[in-house]
Amino acid sequence: MDVDSRLLRSFVAVAEEGNLTRAAERLFLSQPALTKQIKQLEQLLGAELFVRSRSGMALTGPGRALAVRAPDVLAAVDSAVRETRSAERAAARVLRVGFLASAANEATQEIVADFSRRRPGLRVELRQAAWSNPTAGLADGEVDAALLRLPFPGQDRYRVEVLLTEDRVAVLPVTHRLAGRERLEFRELWDEPFVAAPPTTGPWCDYWLAVDAREGHPVRIGAVTDQPDEWLNAIANGYGIALAPASAARFYARPGVVYVPVDGISPTSVGVARSPADDENPVVADFVRSCLRVAADPDEPGGTVSGGAASGATASGGGPSGGGRPGGQGP
């Protein structure tokens, strides 16, 4: 009998979380899609794996038996896939780096240049991901490292170094009643419709809706987008407003959209992330060193940073140490 590892992964998430909603967020799936996968696995195995209860999803006897074995099976599969991909990349002398548009910046070029000085002959292949994939391919092993907006779902399962920090601002259509203000309080925006990332991104979507700063006030969604251009067009056309990194005002100035500083919400950071499985990978370690070196002093070629996070951008969106600039639009 062949069991799709994707179904086992869904089972483990539900078993560990004990809750369909949290498991769906962890897997970047909708709850109905996750429920369908669990039912598919139960039909395949001919056994009921969970019983719904008031407290969530409780394992049955067969479910507990599978829960003992499944993590080891998945770990073996993940290890085999990672080692195979790593061997392929090593043979091709390629380091694959995922990124989100909202985490990419002109400092990326200096990072790649610094890495090339450390590892002559190795090529960096940059891969952009949609917002529906906030780990930019890191979660499924498609990349060796990723430049990401923090926080992202499952962040505690990765090694993350913070490179820079900047304020978040409100993004409004020019026709909006508040577009002419010099500064806003976030509570003034509570009743506005927002242009949001896909709900399957869970906590990441919530962060860019600033759910934690609403004091329980419900969120209104005017549109859902997965790409920067769609996001900007939705705002310009009046479907809703949004929050973005302060640097978006510089990188994505366009007719029909204005960026206004907003108080009452936390700042955002950019970080470089890698899997703990790559702790002993010297190539990935050198890429992280290059990120930290450029974040600490983007105008200084060579040298290293011995660890720790670089101080971030200013409230106006300036880059780390005043040199490189954090980039990117959108959530």
C-alpha positions as CSV (number, residue, x, y, z in Angstrom):
1,M,0.0,0.0,0.0
2,D,1.3,3.4,-1.0
3,V,0.5,6.3,1.4
4,D,1.2,9.8,0.1
5,S,3.6,11.6,2.4
6,R,1.4,14.7,2.0
7,L,-1.4,12.9,3.8
8,L,0.9,11.7,6.6
9,R,2.2,15.3,7.0
10,S,-1.4,16.5,7.4
11,F,-2.2,13.8,9.9
12,V,0.9,14.6,12.0
13,A,0.0,18.3,12.0
14,V,-3.5,17.6,13.3
15,A,-2.2,15.1,15.8
16,E,0.4,17.5,17.2
17,E,-1.9,20.6,17.2
18,G,-5.1,18.8,18.3
19,N,-6.9,21.4,16.3
20,L,-7.9,21.6,12.7
21,T,-7.6,25.4,12.4
22,R,-4.1,25.6,13.9
23,A,-3.0,22.6,11.8
24,A,-4.4,24.2,8.6
25,E,-2.5,27.4,9.3
26,R,0.7,25.5,10.0
27,L,0.4,23.7,6.6
28,F,-0.8,26.8,4.7
29,L,-4.0,24.9,3.8
30,S,-7.7,25.8,4.1
31,Q,-9.5,23.9,6.8
32,P,-11.8,22.1,4.3
33,A,-8.8,20.9,2.3
34,L,-7.2,19.6,5.4
35,T,-10.4,17.8,6.5
36,K,-10.6,16.2,3.1
37,Q,-7.0,14.9,3.3
38,I,-7.6,13.4,6.8
39,K,-10.7,11.6,5.5
40,Q,-8.7,10.4,2.4
41,L,-6.1,8.9,4.7
42,E,-8.7,7.3,6.9
43,Q,-10.3,5.7,3.8
44,L,-6.9,4.5,2.6
45,L,-6.0,2.9,5.9
46,G,-9.5,1.7,6.7
47,A,-9.4,3.1,10.2
48,E,-10.8,6.2,12.0
49,L,-7.9,8.3,13.2
50,F,-9.6,11.1,15.0
51,V,-12.7,11.8,17.0
52,R,-14.0,15.4,17.2
53,S,-14.4,16.6,20.8
54,R,-15.1,19.9,22.5
55,S,-11.4,20.4,23.0
56,G,-10.5,19.6,19.4
57,M,-9.4,16.6,17.6
58,A,-8.7,13.5,19.8
59,L,-6.7,10.5,18.5
60,T,-8.3,7.1,18.4
61,G,-6.4,3.9,19.1
62,P,-5.3,3.5,15.5
63,G,-4.6,7.2,15.4
64,R,-2.2,6.9,18.3
65,A,-0.4,3.9,16.7
66,L,0.1,5.9,13.5
67,A,1.2,9.0,15.5
68,V,4.0,7.1,17.0
69,R,5.5,6.0,13.7
70,A,4.6,8.8,11.3
71,P,7.0,11.5,12.4
72,D,10.0,9.1,12.0
73,V,8.8,8.1,8.5
74,L,8.4,11.8,7.5
75,A,11.8,12.7,9.0
76,A,13.4,9.9,6.9
77,V,11.7,11.1,3.7
78,D,12.6,14.7,4.4
79,S,16.2,13.8,5.1
80,A,16.4,11.7,1.9
81,V,14.9,14.5,-0.2
82,R,17.1,17.2,1.4
83,E,20.3,15.2,0.9
84,T,19.4,14.4,-2.7
85,R,18.7,18.0,-3.5
86,S,21.8,19.2,-1.6
87,A,23.9,16.7,-3.6
88,E,22.4,18.0,-6.8
89,R,23.1,21.6,-5.9
90,A,26.6,20.8,-4.8
91,A,27.3,19.1,-8.0
92,A,25.9,22.1,-10.0
93,R,27.7,24.5,-7.6
94,V,24.5,26.4,-7.0
95,L,23.0,27.9,-3.8
96,R,19.3,28.4,-4.1
97,V,17.9,31.3,-2.1
98,G,14.2,32.0,-1.9
99,F,12.7,35.4,-1.3
100,L,9.5,37.3,-1.0
101,A,9.1,40.6,-2.9
102,S,8.6,42.3,0.4
103,A,12.0,41.1,1.7
104,A,14.1,41.7,-1.4
105,N,16.1,44.9,-1.6
106,E,19.0,46.4,-3.3
107,A,21.3,45.1,-0.6
108,T,20.6,41.7,-2.1
109,Q,23.1,42.4,-4.9
110,E,25.8,43.2,-2.4
111,I,25.0,40.1,-0.4
112,V,25.4,38.0,-3.5
113,A,28.6,39.8,-4.4
114,D,30.0,39.2,-0.8
115,F,29.1,35.5,-1.0
116,S,30.8,35.2,-4.4
117,R,34.0,36.6,-2.8
118,R,33.7,33.9,-0.1
119,R,32.8,31.1,-2.5
120,P,34.3,31.7,-5.9
121,G,32.7,29.5,-8.6
122,L,29.5,29.1,-6.7
123,R,26.4,30.6,-8.2
124,V,23.4,32.0,-6.2
125,E,20.1,31.3,-7.8
126,L,17.4,33.6,-6.5
127,R,13.8,32.3,-6.5
128,Q,10.8,34.6,-5.8
129,A,7.8,33.2,-4.1
130,A,4.2,34.4,-3.9
131,W,2.8,35.6,-0.6
132,S,0.9,32.3,-0.3
133,N,4.3,30.7,0.4
134,P,5.7,32.9,3.2
135,T,8.7,30.6,3.7
136,A,9.7,31.1,0.0
137,G,10.3,27.4,-0.5
138,L,12.2,26.8,2.7
139,A,9.4,24.7,4.2
140,D,9.5,22.1,1.4
141,G,13.2,22.1,0.9
142,E,13.2,23.8,-2.5
143,V,15.8,26.4,-1.4
144,D,18.8,26.4,0.9
145,A,18.1,29.7,2.6
146,A,15.5,32.4,2.3
147,L,15.1,36.2,2.8
148,L,11.8,36.6,4.5
149,R,9.5,39.1,6.2
150,L,9.2,38.3,9.9
151,P,7.3,36.8,11.5
152,F,6.4,34.0,9.2
153,P,4.4,30.7,10.0
154,G,6.6,28.1,11.7
155,Q,9.4,30.5,12.3
156,D,10.4,28.7,15.5
157,R,11.4,25.7,13.4
158,Y,14.1,27.5,11.6
159,R,17.4,29.3,12.3
160,V,16.6,33.0,11.7
161,E,18.9,36.0,11.8
162,V,17.3,39.5,11.8
163,L,18.9,41.8,9.2
164,L,16.9,45.0,9.5
165,T,13.8,46.5,11.0
166,E,11.4,49.2,9.8
167,D,8.0,50.7,10.6
168,R,4.8,49.6,8.9
169,V,2.8,52.3,7.1
170,A,-0.8,52.5,5.9
171,V,-1.3,52.2,2.1
172,L,-4.4,54.1,0.9
173,P,-6.0,55.0,-2.5
174,V,-5.5,58.7,-3.2
175,T,-9.2,59.2,-3.1
176,H,-9.5,57.9,0.5
177,R,-10.8,60.4,3.1
178,L,-7.5,60.0,5.1
179,A,-5.1,60.1,2.2
180,G,-4.1,63.7,3.0
181,R,-3.1,63.1,6.6
182,E,0.5,63.3,7.7
183,R,0.1,60.5,10.3
184,L,-2.6,58.1,11.4
185,E,-3.6,56.2,14.5
186,F,-4.2,52.5,13.7
187,R,-7.6,52.6,15.4
188,E,-8.8,55.1,12.8
189,L,-8.4,52.2,10.3
190,W,-10.2,49.5,12.2
191,D,-13.5,49.8,10.2
192,E,-11.8,50.0,6.8
193,P,-11.8,47.1,4.4
194,F,-8.3,45.6,3.9
195,V,-6.6,44.0,1.0
196,A,-5.2,40.8,2.5
197,A,-2.8,38.0,1.8
198,P,-4.5,34.5,1.3
199,P,-6.1,33.2,4.5
200,T,-4.1,30.0,4.2
201,T,-1.0,31.9,5.3
202,G,-2.7,32.1,8.8
203,P,-0.6,34.0,11.3
204,W,1.3,35.8,8.5
205,C,-1.9,37.1,7.0
206,D,-3.1,38.2,10.5
207,Y,0.2,40.0,11.1
208,W,-0.3,42.2,8.0
209,L,-3.9,42.9,9.1
210,A,-2.4,43.8,12.6
211,V,-5.0,41.6,14.3
212,D,-3.1,41.9,17.6
213,A,-3.5,45.7,17.6
214,R,-7.3,45.7,17.1
215,E,-8.4,45.0,20.6
216,G,-10.8,42.3,19.3
217,H,-12.3,44.6,16.7
218,P,-13.2,42.4,13.6
219,V,-11.3,42.6,10.4
220,R,-13.1,43.6,7.1
221,I,-11.6,42.0,4.0
222,G,-12.1,43.9,0.8
223,A,-9.9,41.8,-1.5
224,V,-7.4,38.9,-1.3
225,T,-4.3,39.0,-3.5
226,D,-1.2,36.9,-3.8
227,Q,1.1,39.1,-6.0
228,P,2.5,42.7,-5.6
229,D,0.9,44.1,-8.7
230,E,-2.6,42.7,-7.9
231,W,-2.2,44.1,-4.4
232,L,-1.3,47.6,-5.6
233,N,-4.1,47.6,-8.2
234,A,-6.7,46.5,-5.6
235,I,-5.7,49.4,-3.3
236,A,-5.6,52.0,-6.1
237,N,-9.1,50.8,-7.3
238,G,-10.6,51.3,-3.9
239,Y,-11.2,47.7,-2.8
240,G,-9.4,48.3,0.5
241,I,-6.4,49.6,2.3
242,A,-3.3,47.8,3.6
243,L,-0.3,47.9,5.7
244,A,3.2,47.7,4.2
245,P,6.9,48.2,5.1
246,A,7.8,51.9,5.2
247,S,10.2,51.3,2.3
248,A,7.3,50.5,0.0
249,A,6.7,54.2,-0.3
250,R,10.0,54.5,-2.1
251,F,10.1,51.3,-4.0
252,Y,6.5,51.3,-5.2
253,A,5.4,54.9,-5.6
254,R,2.7,55.0,-8.2
255,P,-0.3,57.1,-9.2
256,G,-3.4,56.3,-7.2
257,V,-1.7,55.1,-4.0
258,V,-0.3,57.0,-1.0
259,Y,1.7,55.8,2.0
260,V,0.9,57.3,5.4
261,P,2.9,56.6,8.7
262,V,0.7,54.9,11.2
263,D,1.0,54.7,15.0
264,G,-0.2,51.9,17.2
265,I,1.3,48.8,15.4
266,S,4.6,47.0,15.7
267,P,7.4,47.4,13.2
268,T,8.4,44.7,10.7
269,S,11.8,43.0,10.1
270,V,13.6,41.2,7.3
271,G,15.6,38.1,8.2
272,V,17.6,35.3,6.6
273,A,16.3,31.9,7.5
274,R,17.7,28.4,7.0
275,S,16.8,24.8,8.2
276,P,18.5,23.5,11.3
277,A,19.5,20.5,9.1
278,D,21.9,22.9,7.5
279,D,23.7,23.8,10.7
280,E,26.8,22.0,9.5
281,N,26.6,23.2,5.9
282,P,29.5,25.6,5.4
283,V,28.1,27.0,2.1
284,V,24.8,28.0,3.7
285,A,26.7,29.4,6.7
286,D,28.8,31.6,4.4
287,F,25.6,33.0,2.8
288,V,24.3,33.9,6.3
289,R,27.6,35.5,7.1
290,S,27.3,37.6,3.9
291,C,23.8,38.7,4.8
292,L,24.9,39.7,8.3
293,R,28.0,41.5,7.0
294,V,26.1,43.6,4.5
295,A,23.3,44.3,7.0
296,A,25.9,45.5,9.5
297,D,27.8,47.7,7.0
298,P,26.6,47.6,3.4
299,D,29.3,50.0,2.2
300,E,32.2,48.0,3.6
301,P,33.4,45.1,1.2
302,G,34.7,42.0,2.8
303,G,34.9,41.3,6.5
304,T,32.4,39.4,8.6
305,V,29.9,39.8,11.4
306,S,30.4,37.5,14.3
307,G,26.7,37.0,15.0
308,G,23.8,38.9,16.4
309,A,21.2,41.0,14.6
310,A,22.0,44.1,12.7
311,S,20.3,47.2,13.8
312,G,17.4,48.0,11.5
313,A,16.0,50.7,9.3
314,T,14.7,54.0,10.5
315,A,11.1,54.9,10.7
316,S,11.3,56.5,7.3
317,G,12.3,53.3,5.7
318,G,16.1,53.7,5.5
319,G,18.2,50.6,5.2
320,P,20.5,48.9,7.6
321,S,23.3,51.2,8.8
322,G,22.0,53.8,6.4
323,G,23.4,52.0,3.4
324,G,21.2,49.2,1.9
325,R,17.5,49.8,1.8
326,P,14.9,47.3,2.9
327,G,12.7,46.6,-0.1
328,G,9.4,45.5,-1.0
329,Q,5.8,46.2,-1.1
330,G,2.9,44.5,0.5
331,P,2.4,42.1,3.3
